[in-house]
Amino acid sequence: MIKIIITILILINILFLYLLNKKKIKKFFYKSKIKSVDIEYLNKIFTNKIIDKNLSGPKDDVIVKNFCIPPNNNIVGMTSNYEAWIISSLSTISKKIFEFGTCSGKTTYLMSLNSPENSEIISLTLSPENLNEIKRNELDNKISFRNILNESIYNNFLFTGSKFEKKIKVIFQNSLNFDESIYHNQFDLIFIDGGHTYSVIKNDSEKSFKMLNNNGIILWHDYVPGKESAKNVVKYIHNISKDFEIFHIKDTSLCYYTKKNTL
Ligand SMILES: C[S@@+](CC[C@H](N)C(=O)[O-])C[C@H]1O[C@@H](n2cnc3c(N)ncnc32)[C@H](O)[C@@H]1O
């Protein structure tokens, strides 16, 4: 009897320790296969200004317009505040921007708030009416597929009706059927945050490589090794990192690729 009680207590302790250290344990088992870099490696605009010997902070270049969505607003599929600031800052130097996956339009709105006056933002997404076109491929993660259905719920966006809406063109289409050939070599900034299934992330990335201009940046969202719903994003990025130099940005779920390394 005592042996059984001790075994149960040990098992409860192991479970408790696992739950407490879930993130660290996952990090240990699911290692990133690409290099993680500090944000200033991505672009010089992120280099800190030294204010005092114990204080440094953002330069004027990266003081951006921002807004927050209170958690009780229940908006799905958003970037973190730090990631949103990175994308907003890059938008200040981007005239042509493309986004795969609009969702609530939070990031699209930030892009339009911070990009130059004459910039153009195209965001491609599924509307609830498009969902009957979506099929799960055998390589596609089930949770990522379910998330596509859960996140394709908007016909209007956070920027709808705002004065910045004129910069934005939303295309409601399955990206698998999107013909990118008229957009080759055009974009300064491409944000890949559409479907997170293998077939969609591969499709969106391959099209992005063709749409990027020589000085442009591709950003992928949700590179989180060990997270079930991000499994296909991680798998695809690891697969192509043999051919393309892709970096992970520390303390984010963002990865990036540039034709010209800005290091
Ligand atoms: C994670 S949300 C995007 C979040 C948004 N980028 C943001 O930062 O607020 C994913 C979006 O991708 C769209 N999506 C998923 N699969 C797609 C596909 N095959 N073609 C086009 N859009 C897709 C969904 O409709 C959803 O709006």
Ligand as a Chemical Component Dictionary entry (heavy atoms), coordinates in Angstrom:
data_LIG
# 
_chem_comp.id                   LIG 
_chem_comp.type                 NON-POLYMER 
_chem_comp.pdbx_formal_charge   0 
_chem_comp.three_letter_code    LIG 
# 
loop_
_chem_comp_atom.comp_id 
_chem_comp_atom.atom_id 
_chem_comp_atom.alt_atom_id 
_chem_comp_atom.type_symbol 
_chem_comp_atom.charge 
_chem_comp_atom.model_Cartn_x 
_chem_comp_atom.model_Cartn_y 
_chem_comp_atom.model_Cartn_z 
_chem_comp_atom.pdbx_ordinal 
LIG C1  C1  C 0  -3.492 34.015 -38.174 1  
LIG S1  S1  S 1  -4.752 34.787 -39.111 2  
LIG C2  C2  C 0  -3.940 36.235 -39.706 3  
LIG C3  C3  C 0  -3.677 37.271 -38.646 4  
LIG C4  C4  C 0  -3.316 38.631 -39.205 5  
LIG N1  N1  N 0  -2.194 38.538 -40.130 6  
LIG C5  C5  C 0  -2.953 39.569 -38.073 7  
LIG O1  O1  O 0  -1.742 39.776 -37.846 8  
LIG O2  O2  O -1 -3.865 40.082 -37.413 9  
LIG C6  C6  C 0  -4.833 33.761 -40.518 10 
LIG C7  C7  C 0  -5.623 34.294 -41.690 11 
LIG O3  O3  O 0  -5.236 33.548 -42.844 12 
LIG C8  C8  C 0  -6.358 33.323 -43.651 13 
LIG N2  N2  N 0  -6.112 32.106 -44.461 14 
LIG C9  C9  C 0  -5.952 30.840 -44.029 15 
LIG N3  N3  N 0  -5.777 30.004 -45.075 16 
LIG C10 C10 C 0  -5.811 30.769 -46.197 17 
LIG C11 C11 C 0  -5.736 30.499 -47.582 18 
LIG N4  N4  N 0  -5.549 29.274 -48.051 19 
LIG N5  N5  N 0  -5.840 31.534 -48.445 20 
LIG C12 C12 C 0  -6.026 32.811 -48.004 21 
LIG N6  N6  N 0  -6.120 33.113 -46.691 22 
LIG C13 C13 C 0  -6.027 32.115 -45.792 23 
LIG C14 C14 C 0  -7.499 33.143 -42.670 24 
LIG O4  O4  O 0  -8.735 33.440 -43.305 25 
LIG C15 C15 C 0  -7.136 34.172 -41.594 26 
LIG O5  O5  O 0  -7.724 35.395 -41.899 27 
# 
loop_
_chem_comp_bond.comp_id 
_chem_comp_bond.atom_id_1 
_chem_comp_bond.atom_id_2 
_chem_comp_bond.value_order 
_chem_comp_bond.pdbx_ordinal 
LIG C1  S1  SING 1  
LIG S1  C2  SING 2  
LIG S1  C6  SING 3  
LIG C2  C3  SING 4  
LIG C3  C4  SING 5  
LIG C4  N1  SING 6  
LIG C4  C5  SING 7  
LIG C5  O1  DOUB 8  
LIG C5  O2  SING 9  
LIG C6  C7  SING 10 
LIG C7  O3  SING 11 
LIG C7  C15 SING 12 
LIG O3  C8  SING 13 
LIG C8  N2  SING 14 
LIG C8  C14 SING 15 
LIG N2  C9  SING 16 
LIG N2  C13 SING 17 
LIG C9  N3  DOUB 18 
LIG N3  C10 SING 19 
LIG C10 C11 SING 20 
LIG C10 C13 DOUB 21 
LIG C11 N4  SING 22 
LIG C11 N5  DOUB 23 
LIG N5  C12 SING 24 
LIG C12 N6  DOUB 25 
LIG N6  C13 SING 26 
LIG C14 O4  SING 27 
LIG C14 C15 SING 28 
LIG C15 O5  SING 29 
# 
